[in-house]
Amino acid sequence: MKDTQLAQITLTDDSTGAIANPIHLSTAYKHPKLGQSTGFDYTRTKNPTRSTFETYFAKLEHGIASFATSSGMSAIQLICNLFKPHDEILVSFDLYGGTFRLFEFYEQQYNIKFKYVDFTDYEQVEKEITDKTVALFIEPISNPQMIAIDVKPYYQLCKAKGLLSIIDNTFLTPYLSTPLAEGADIVLHSATKYIGGHNDVLAGVVTVKDESLAQQLFDFHNMTGATLSPIDSYLLLRGLKTLHLRIERAQSNARKLAKKCQSLQAIDEVLYSGQTGMLSLRLNKAYSVAKLLENLDICIFAESLGGTETLVTFPYTQTHVDMPDAEKDKRGIDEYLIRLSLGVENYEDIERDIIQALDKAQIGEIV
């Protein structure tokens, strides 16, 4: 049923019979009379195309409201509006470098404390909670170490302690995981990634299941104005139609490549959760990451993920470049780690490209 729901995720225009959702570019809407509205007044507040995406996405997430934002980072910033000075948030120790950078800014600028914890150790996390803790922020598959977290116990912990559970579900998407249905309070995505799926739209989305939270986020969304454009909203609707096909193919390619890389002398460590199309590889010190990247033919050296193309990223100087070296060292983000977002290409082509690039990247004896 979920496959069918995604394939037909559009709102048929009853007056025309169109099966593709229209793009409403108008920024203002005519009022019938004083005190009356069509439901749309100004596009920052509400737009028909964006509303269609938000409505359908909330259903996919088992939520009551979604908020489409201008980027994944603006989605996180939208959530940060819920916090006040001296609040404390427990955060995944291994996480996206851009999130780390934003949290560092909020800590310095607004005196909001972000404490990094290992969510694989439930007992230790429980000990880290103080009377100032207001939320847990979890990447269920961490970036870039691909550490899988059992998040369900934390939903129960948050309910018992009166905390918000916030899940960055970018890697998993609603196709593989629906945290709100399992007990989470807030779910966010960089919709630029798997939701859009074609590397042609910058977007984020936040979804909740509580009326009070929804109203707060609606107010923040409207006030700050980091809302998604109608064209980008349409592109997300377009992307959702093939989400299931893309995820299944990318995941299949990732599983095959992870298995293959286990047998390669050039690879010291394969980091893969078993789900999604995301995996990381740690090269043996006899190999040059720079030479590997410059010799890719089919795979693309670029800083993103979740699209139809296989992308290879170097976290040390790309996604985590603004993280201090000492913090990168703690997280195992070194000059031999690469992150791959498997696309939907033929698997044999991907494998052949990685192996030929590795062959050209050897600069010494295998350690």
C-alpha positions in Angstrom: 0.0 0.0 0.0 2.9 2.4 0.8 4.3 2.0 -2.7 0.9 2.8 -4.2 0.4 5.8 -1.9 3.8 7.2 -3.0 3.2 6.6 -6.7 -0.1 8.4 -6.6 0.9 11.2 -4.1 -0.7 14.1 -5.9 -3.9 16.0 -5.7 -6.1 15.6 -8.7 -7.6 18.9 -9.9 -11.3 18.2 -10.1 -11.9 21.0 -12.5 -9.4 19.9 -15.1 -8.7 16.2 -14.3 -4.9 17.0 -14.1 -3.0 14.2 -12.4 0.1 16.3 -11.8 -0.2 18.9 -9.1 -0.3 22.5 -10.3 2.4 25.0 -9.3 0.7 28.1 -7.8 3.2 31.0 -8.1 1.0 33.7 -6.8 2.3 35.5 -3.7 -1.1 37.1 -2.9 -4.7 36.0 -3.0 -7.9 37.9 -3.6 -10.3 38.2 -0.6 -14.0 37.7 -1.5 -15.1 40.2 1.1 -13.8 42.0 4.2 -13.2 39.4 6.8 -13.4 36.5 4.3 -10.6 34.4 2.9 -10.2 31.5 0.5 -7.8 30.0 3.0 -4.8 31.5 1.3 -3.8 35.1 1.9 0.0 35.4 1.5 2.4 32.7 0.3 4.8 33.0 3.2 1.9 32.0 5.4 0.3 29.4 3.1 0.7 28.4 -0.5 -1.5 25.8 -2.3 1.4 23.9 -3.8 3.4 23.9 -0.5 0.2 22.9 1.4 -0.4 19.9 -0.9 3.2 18.7 -0.2 2.9 19.3 3.6 -0.5 17.6 3.8 0.6 14.5 2.0 4.0 14.3 3.8 2.3 14.6 7.2 0.2 11.6 6.3 3.3 9.6 5.3 4.9 10.5 8.6 1.7 9.6 10.7 1.7 13.3 11.9 -0.9 16.0 11.9 1.2 18.8 10.4 4.4 19.2 8.3 6.3 22.4 7.6 8.3 22.6 4.4 11.4 24.8 4.8 14.0 26.3 2.4 16.7 23.8 3.4 17.5 21.0 5.8 19.4 23.5 8.1 16.4 25.8 8.2 14.3 22.8 9.3 16.7 22.4 12.3 16.7 26.1 13.0 12.9 26.0 13.0 13.0 23.4 15.8 15.6 25.4 17.7 13.1 28.2 18.1 11.5 25.9 20.7 14.5 26.3 23.0 15.4 29.1 25.3 18.6 30.2 27.1 20.0 27.7 29.6 18.0 24.8 28.0 20.1 21.6 27.5 19.7 19.2 24.6 21.4 15.8 24.4 22.7 15.2 20.8 24.0 12.3 18.8 27.8 12.3 19.3 28.4 11.4 15.7 26.3 13.7 13.5 26.3 15.9 10.4 28.9 18.6 10.5 26.4 21.3 9.5 24.2 20.5 12.5 27.3 20.6 14.8 28.2 24.0 13.4 24.6 25.4 14.0 24.5 24.0 17.5 27.9 25.6 18.3 26.5 28.9 17.1 23.4 28.6 19.2 25.4 27.7 22.3 27.7 30.7 21.9 25.0 33.2 20.8 22.0 32.1 22.9 23.5 30.1 25.8 21.6 26.9 24.8 23.7 23.9 25.8 24.1 21.0 23.4 25.7 18.0 25.0 27.0 15.2 22.8 26.3 11.7 23.9 26.6 8.1 22.7 23.0 6.9 22.1 24.2 3.3 21.8 24.7 3.4 25.6 21.2 3.9 27.1 22.2 3.8 30.8 24.9 6.5 30.2 22.5 8.7 28.3 20.0 8.4 31.2 22.7 9.6 33.6 23.4 12.6 31.4 19.9 14.0 31.8 19.6 16.9 34.2 16.8 19.2 35.3 17.8 21.6 32.4 17.5 18.9 29.7 14.5 19.6 27.4 15.1 17.3 24.4 17.0 14.5 22.8 18.2 15.1 19.2 19.1 11.8 17.5 20.3 10.7 14.1 19.1 7.0 14.0 21.9 6.3 11.5 24.7 8.6 12.3 26.6 10.7 9.8 29.3 9.7 8.7 30.1 6.7 10.9 26.7 5.0 10.0 26.1 3.9 13.6 22.6 2.5 14.0 20.7 3.6 17.1 17.8 1.7 18.7 15.7 4.8 19.2 12.5 3.3 20.6 13.7 3.1 24.2 14.4 6.8 24.0 10.8 7.7 23.1 9.7 6.0 26.4 12.4 7.8 28.3 11.4 11.2 26.9 7.8 10.6 27.8 8.8 9.6 31.4 11.0 12.6 31.8 8.9 15.1 29.9 11.4 15.7 27.2 11.0 16.2 23.4 12.3 13.4 21.2 13.6 14.9 17.9 14.7 12.6 15.1 16.7 13.6 12.0 15.4 10.9 9.7 17.1 12.1 6.5 18.9 8.8 5.9 15.9 6.6 6.5 12.9 8.5 5.1 9.3 7.7 5.8 9.6 4.7 3.5 11.9 2.8 5.8 11.0 4.4 9.2 8.1 6.5 10.7 9.4 7.6 14.1 6.1 9.5 14.9 4.2 6.3 14.7 6.7 4.7 17.1 6.6 7.5 19.7 8.8 10.4 18.6 7.6 14.0 19.0 9.3 15.7 16.1 10.8 14.3 12.8 12.9 16.3 10.4 14.5 15.7 7.1 16.9 17.5 4.7 14.4 17.0 1.9 17.2 18.0 -0.5 18.3 14.4 -0.2 16.1 11.3 -0.6 12.8 13.1 -0.6 13.7 15.3 -3.6 15.9 12.6 -4.9 17.3 14.2 -8.0 19.9 16.7 -6.7 17.8 19.6 -8.1 15.9 21.0 -5.0 17.1 22.5 -1.7 14.5 21.9 1.0 13.7 20.7 4.5 10.7 19.4 6.3 9.6 19.1 10.0 6.6 17.0 11.0 4.8 16.7 14.4 1.8 14.9 15.8 0.9 17.3 18.7 -1.5 20.2 18.2 0.4 22.6 20.5 3.8 21.9 18.9 2.2 22.3 15.5 0.8 25.7 16.4 4.2 26.9 17.8 6.0 25.7 14.7 3.4 27.3 12.4 3.9 30.6 14.1 7.7 30.4 13.9 7.6 29.2 10.3 5.4 32.2 9.3 7.3 34.7 11.3 10.8 33.7 10.2 9.8 33.2 6.6 12.1 30.2 5.8 9.3 28.6 3.8 9.6 26.5 0.7 8.9 28.0 -2.8 6.0 26.6 -4.9 8.4 25.2 -7.6 10.5 23.5 -5.0 7.4 22.1 -3.3 6.3 20.7 -6.6 9.7 19.1 -7.1 9.4 17.4 -3.7 5.9 16.0 -4.7 7.6 14.8 -7.9 10.4 13.1 -5.9 8.0 11.3 -3.6 6.4 9.5 -6.4 9.6 7.4 -7.0 10.9 7.4 -3.4 10.2 3.7 -2.9 11.9 2.7 -6.2 15.0 4.8 -5.5 15.4 3.7 -1.9 15.1 0.0 -2.8 17.6 0.3 -5.6 20.1 2.5 -3.6 19.8 0.1 -0.6 20.4 -2.9 -2.8 23.5 -1.3 -4.3 24.8 -0.3 -0.9 24.4 -3.8 0.5 26.3 -5.3 -2.4 29.1 -2.8 -2.3 29.5 -3.1 1.5 29.8 -6.9 1.1 32.3 -6.5 -1.8 34.4 -3.9 0.1 34.8 -6.3 3.1 37.1 -8.4 0.9 39.2 -5.6 -0.5 42.7 -5.1 0.9 42.4 -1.4 0.1 39.6 -0.9 2.6 40.4 -1.1 6.3 36.8 -0.6 7.5 33.3 -0.7 6.0 30.8 1.3 7.9 27.2 0.3 7.0 24.1 0.0 9.0 22.4 -2.5 6.8 19.8 0.0 5.7 19.6 2.9 3.2 22.0 3.7 0.4 24.5 5.3 2.7 27.9 3.8 3.7 31.3 4.9 4.6 34.7 3.4 3.8 38.0 3.8 5.6 40.9 3.4 3.2 44.2 1.7 4.1 47.0 4.2 4.6 48.7 2.9 1.5 45.9 4.6 -0.5 45.4 8.2 -1.3 41.8 9.6 -1.0 42.7 12.4 -3.3 43.8 10.0 -6.1 40.7 7.9 -5.6 38.5 10.9 -6.0 40.2 12.3 -9.1 40.0 8.9 -10.8 36.3 8.3 -10.4 34.5 7.8 -13.7 30.9 6.9 -13.0 30.7 7.8 -9.4 30.8 11.6 -8.7 32.9 13.4 -6.1 30.3 15.8 -4.7 28.9 16.9 -1.3 25.4 15.7 -1.0 23.4 12.4 -0.8 20.1 10.7 -1.7 20.0 11.4 -5.4 19.9 9.1 -8.4 23.6 9.4 -8.9 26.2 7.7 -6.7 28.1 10.5 -4.9 31.4 10.2 -3.0 32.1 12.7 -0.2 35.2 13.4 1.8 33.8 14.4 5.3 37.2 15.7 6.6 37.2 18.7 4.2 33.5 18.8 3.1 30.6 17.9 5.4 32.6 18.2 8.6 35.2 20.8 7.6 34.0 23.3 10.3 34.3 20.8 13.1 37.5 21.3 15.1 40.2 18.7 14.4 40.1 17.5 18.0 36.3 16.8 17.6 36.8 15.1 14.3 39.5 12.9 15.8 37.1 11.8 18.6 34.6 10.8 16.0 37.0 8.9 13.7 36.7 11.4 10.9 40.1 11.2 9.4 41.9 11.7 6.1 41.1 8.1 5.0 37.4 8.2 5.5 35.0 8.6 2.5 31.2 8.6 2.5 29.2 7.1 -0.3 25.6 7.8 -1.3 24.7 4.9 -3.6 22.5 5.9 -6.5 20.3 3.9 -8.8 22.9 3.0 -11.5 23.7 -0.5 -12.5 25.5 -2.1 -9.5 28.3 -3.7 -11.6 29.2 -0.3 -13.1 29.5 1.2 -9.6 31.6 -1.6 -8.3 33.9 -1.6 -11.3 34.4 2.2 -11.0 35.3 2.1 -7.3 37.8 -0.8 -7.9 39.5 0.9 -10.8 39.8 4.2 -8.8 41.2 2.3 -5.9 43.8 0.6 -8.1 45.0 4.0 -9.3 45.0 5.4 -5.7 47.6 3.1 -4.2 50.7 5.0 -3.2 52.6 2.5 -1.1 52.7 -0.9 0.5 49.5 -2.0 2.2 49.9 -1.5 6.0 
